[in-house]
């Protein structure tokens, strides 16, 4: 079974890419699986041995930050579950895989949830990566697909964990101009929450932004204290965060991700930019499909290319933001020199994208 991960910073066109791959007849496109799991901390990562019941708890347990956002008046387009008509409610907990992953595979995510809930707990004990492989194989056969492609937002943050769990996998780094990503992140409830949680994590010396708990409330300044309990989405959106802070976050993810990707063999890494997809979608979707081991069906290429939309946005000219993007720009230039790609310099911000 061929497994490919599309990794990036988030807000880089990756949701558009997932939608295009979902239309490919040979691809099991897993949408935001590991981002959903990352919202529960380290529970879904590592090599420990778990039985089927424990594995189902990893997949099916509630994820409080996503429940809070789903219950808020601030839309997060990645959340696909039918919260108004589905069986689960954010107030009582939506299963982790139901927020974003299962609804991208079927119009009836509750039925697929129930299929998995009946089957997965019966599985024998295996190392956690082995359980994921069995899950992928079950879903691959269900979808009559030949290859698996998982795509998660902000997945450069847990790229080392993915590499450790799936040493045979291929990786595609999807990038986008830093200022454009920073602007998009600054308006996004999920990334505003993640950035503020990361600030709190740093202040407390924690290793993950999702290790925050109620015991940390008194140790944090007022604008961060609420993050140690249930996320107050209204406060997240009201808290002033400089655009340069999002640019710095983008740079850190890119620098760390490029450093990690350079350790991969050349035949298991690929660079792709959002700007390339805008300029010549058929060529680059074909390149992506071939890299993942899927056929480049002409009908799918036309459909995928037609799904790529460009919208005009003003360029970001704030000097602090451009300076904060500089380390990421240098990392992308180094990546291009090592294994291809066409990074956009921060002062030439493309139009378009989410």
ABEGO torsion letter per residue (X at the ends): XBBBBBBBAEGAGAAAAAAAAAABAABBBBBGAAAAAAAAEAAABEABBBBAAAAAAAAABBBAAAAAAAABABBBAABABBAAABABBAAAEBBAAAAAAAAAABABAAAAAAAAAAAAAABBBBBAAAAAAAAAAAAAAAAGBABBBBBBBGAAAAAAAAAAABAABBBBBBBBBAAAAAAAAAABAAAAAAAAAAAAAAAAGBABAAABBAAAAAABBAAAAAAABBBBAAAAAABBBBAAAAAAAAAAAAAAAAAAAAABBAAABBBBBAAAAAABAAAAAAAAAAAAGBBBBAAAAAAAAAABBBBBBBBBABAAAAAAAAAAAAAAAAAAAAAEEBBBBAABBBBEEX
